Each structure stands twice: as structure tokens, then as C-alpha cells.
Amino acid sequence: MKINFLSSIFLMLLLLGCSDDEINPKVLTESQWQNVIEIQSANPAYEVVYSIAFEADGSAYSEVVFRDLETKDIIGFQEYFTGSYQIIDKKIEVSILERFVNEEGDELYLPKDELTLLQGMDQSREFELRNNNTELHTIMPLLASSRGIIYQRVSK
């Protein structure tokens, strides 16, 4: 009886800890992935859009933009990067070639051409698809201070 109970607990933990989604390269590259956060308490109200796109040629592009909530016009950028990706062991590993960030402490966003090229830092990201290839999850390092971003699949 104890063996069956312990075996059941082990099997349940194993199933809960595994992602059953195989990466479908066509879904990955024919979609754009976004996480949109609305900030209605600001004047004017805006939204922050985290997005990433993977291309069939192995390239990747990501950006964090601020948009006017009503018009959807871009009002500024927080960061963007270009890179390449590989699919390895059910994970999407992105190697960042160039990453531009907002280093102005007083400003939430800047025009894209005023962002600063960031050099000398870990320039990689890992992702995995979940929930039947409808969500792209950031895989965060073990001791990371944030939970990562969950992107939703949208049409390109």
C-alpha cells in the first residue's frame, strides 16, 4: 500500500512538472507573441506591449513599447533586441545580437533612436510553449527576482 501511494505521488509530481507541448515551428514563426498591460490610471492612459517574433530563417526580434491606450499609437520604447534562436529540448533559446535599452532613470520610455546599446551582459533568453502552443513562457533563472513574462499568441 505504501509503495502504491508513494508511486502515485511521484507520478503526479512528474506530470505536473513537465510541459507536454512540443514546439511546432510553424506556430512559432507564423504568430507574434504579446503581453499587453493597460495603465488606465495615467493621464493619458497607455499600455505597455511586450512582444517577440520568431522568423523561419532563425532570427528573432523583441520590443517593449508604450502605446496610447485609445489610439494605439506608439509613444515610446523601453527596449528592443534582435537575435537568433534555436529549438533545443522543447525550449526556444534566443541569443541576443543587439539589445537597446532605456537607461534614463526619470523616463519610462524614449524614442527608439535614443535607446542605448547594452553591452557586456548575459545576452540570451529561454522560452517554452505551453497550453497547446497558445502561450510562450519566459524561463527565468533559478534565483531571478521576477516571474517572467507570459506571451499570448496573436496573428502577425
Beta strands, then each sheet from edge to edge (+ up, - down):
strand 1: 31-39
strand 2: 46-54
strand 3: 59-68
strand 4: 74-88
strand 5: 91-101
strand 6: 116-118
strand 7: 124-130
strand 8: 135-138
strand 9: 150-155
sheet 1: 6+ 5- 4+ 3- 2+ 1- 9+ 8- 7+
end
